[in-house]
Amino acid sequence: MALSWFILRARYRLIHFIAVAVCLLGVGTMVGADILAGRQDSEGSDVVIGDILVLLGASLYAISNVSEEYIVKNLSRVEFLGMVGLFGTIISGLQLAILEHKDIMKIQWNWKIALLFIVFALCMFGLYSFMPVVIKVTSATSVNLGILTADLYSLFFGLFLFYYKFSGLYILSFVIIMVGFILYCSTPTQTAEPTTMPQPHSAGLDNAALKLDENDSETPALTVQFTRGESVVVSTD
């Protein structure tokens, strides 16, 4: 919201701040459900570094979404998708080659693993193809609020794949987040008009000379035709 306020000049009402607070309450409920379910028992040793990286990643993701909203609403959605595909492939390829090349070499490939990679690639393709459309219709803030429910969907899959412990607080957090999301989308935001600099009353000598040149250029040209033996005298006062 802060980035949209300063970069996109979005202006929010009180109901928008209340909706964001409700969504954050739902996130807190979800974190409490994780603690009660014992999903924090297998946390790593560098918890502080992990939290810092999470906050840094969330900040960069917010900058990315706000920039995406500016591009798709003011420039071209096709150009955005092309640039994301081009530079995303280069950056992700370098990251994969530098950080994860050893893990890639350890994979014992079969048709199931290849199918999982293909399904993941198709899901990411659909996400980044439809995300600009949704952001253009709504806003980056509403999309980020909707993404908060993604943890709940991953939990539902984890119940069957990784045998997570279920808690009723997960359903409660999902409902709270959806209430906040609907509350935010119920009232459209406004965009502040750009401030214009006041024009000076005195044009100055340079501007006055420029104005005279413009007036001279706007003067219609005269065409004089004369026959042989006639003389034309043109005088200026």
Secondary structure, 3 states (H helix, E strand, C coil): CHHHHHCCCEECCHHHHHHHHHHHHHHHHHHHHHHHCCCCCCCCCCHHHHHHHHHHHHHHHHHHHHHHHHHHHHCCHHHHHHHHHHHHHHHHHHHHHHHCHHHHHCCCCCHHHHHHHHHHHHHHHHHHHHHHHHHHHCCHHHHHHHHCCHHHHHHHHHHHHCCCCCCHHHHHHHHHHHHHHHHHHCCCCEECCCCCCCCCCCCHHHHHHHHHHHHHHHCCCCCCCCCCCCCCCCCCC
